[in-house]
C-alpha cells in the first residue's frame, strides 16, 4: 500500500550530532529507495521537514520502518495518510509530456 508521509523535524535538537545523524538518515533512505519502499521524497520549502511517498506491505511495517530511522527521535510530528488509486490516474502514474505533446 502507498502512504503519504508528512514529517516535521526538530533540527535544533540534533545539536552536535547533526552531521552524523543526517548522514545515517541519508544512507538508510538510500537503502529504502533500493528496496522499492521509498518512492518519492521532497524537502519542505520552509526547511522544517519532508514529504514522502512510501510503499509498504502494511501499517505495521510502515510504523516499524519509521521508528527505525536514525532521525526518528527528532521528529516533532508525523502525519501518515494511506493512498488508494484514483480512477482518472490508474496506478497513480504522473502524466508526462510525450512525443512533444503537452498534457491536456
N, C-alpha and C positions, 0 to 999 in steps of 0.2 A: 504494500500500500504506500502511496505517496503522502508525504507530510510536509506542510509549510511550517518552518520553524523560525520564530522571531525572537532573538535574544538581545538583551541589554547587558553589557559587560562593564563591570566596575574596574576600569583600567588603573585607577589611582590605587586600588588595593593591591595591585600586583607588586608595587614597590620595586625594590632592587632585583627581584626575581623576574621582572617583566620580560627581558630578552629570553631567558631560559624557558619560561612558560609558553611564550608565543612561538618559539622555535619548536618545542614539543607539540604544541597545538597544530602547527602547520604540517609537521611530519605525520601526525595522526590523521589530519584531514586528507592528506595525500593518499594515505592507506585506504581511507573510506571511499575516495574517488576511484582508486584502483579496483576496489571490490564492488563498485557499482552502487554503493549506498548513497554517497553524497553526489547528487545530480547537478546541483547548481548552488552558487553562493554569491551574495553581494554584500559589500560593506554598506552600512547606513551612511547617508550623506552627513549626518550630524556627528559621525565618528563614535557613536556610543554602542555599537553592536553590529550584528549581522542578520541577514535574512537568508534562509537556505531552504532547499528542497531535497529531502532525503527519501529513499526507497527502502523501507524496512518490512520485514515479514509480519510484524505485529506491534501493537502499542507497547508491549512489554520489552520487545527487542529494542525499540527506539529509546525507551526510558533507560535501559541498561547502557546503550551506547552513549547517550547524553551524559550520564553520570560518570562514565569512564574518561571523558575528555579532560585533558590537563587544565583547561580553563574553567571547568565546571564549578569549582568552589567560588569563582569570581563572577558568576552570572547573577545579576541583580534580578532579572526576570526572564522567564522562558514561557513563550506562548506557542502552543502547538495546535495545528489545525489539520485534520485528516482531509485529503483531497479525493474527489471522485471525478470520473471522466465527464466532460461536458459534451452533449450531443453534437454541437457545432465544431468541436475540436477533438475528434477521435484520437485517443492515445495522448491527449494533451500536447500534441505537436505544435510547435511555433510555426506560424505562417512565415514563409520566406519568399523573397523575390527569386524567380527562376526564369531563365532564358530572357532576361532583360525586361520581363513583365513585372509590373508592380502589383502588390496585393490590392484587391478591390476595396 
